[in-house]
């Protein structure tokens, strides 16, 4: 069964460090990158930033409430 991100954990700078999935798993950013790339987690995608690093963002659907930065924290 596919999972989605339902909550995030942020560092002191407000950057997302961990993700909680709909199955209750807690993923590091690195594991979340892998799971999104593998299609285990849906509703998000991976992109390469201008700095060359890989990042996760929510799929654009016109609903700002499900933006990854807007998810509840845990």
N, C-alpha and C positions, 0 to 999 in steps of 0.2 A: 504494500500500500504506500502510495506517495505521501510525503509529509510537506508541511508548510512551516514557515517561521511564525511563531506566535508571541515571542517576547525576546528582548535583547538585554545584554549587560554591557554597560559602557564604562570606559576609564574616566579619569579625572578631567580629560580634555573633551569628553563627550563623544569619543570615537567608539564604535561598537567593537567589543572584544569577543563576546560569546553570544550564541543564539540558542534559544529553546525551541524545539520543534513540537508539532502537534501530537507526536507520540511521546513527548516528555523527555526526549534526549537533550542533553546540554552539549553543544558543539563549540569547540574552539573556532576561531576565524578560519584557520587552515583546514580543519575538518569540514566546516561549512562550505568553503570553496570547492573542496573535493565532491561533496554530496550534491551541490548544485550542478557542477559539471557532469556528474554521473546520472543526473535526472532523479536522484533519490528525493531531493527537496525540489518542489515546484513553486512557481510564483516569484522566482528571482532568477537573475542571470549574472554571469561573471564578465567583467570587462577589464581591459588594460588601461590604467590611468596614464596621464601624461608623464608621470615619473617612472613608468615601466612596470609598476607593481600591479598585481591583480586585485580587483575589488568586487564586492557583491552589491547589487542594487535590486530593488524590487522591480518587477515587470511593470511597465507603464500601462495603466488601465484607467487613468483619469480620476482615480479616487485617492486623494492625498492622505486619507486616514489609514491606509494600509502601507504607506511608505515605511521602509525599515526603521527610519529614525523616529517614526511616530508610534511604533509598537510599544507596549508596556515594558517596563523593566522588571527584572527578577533578581 
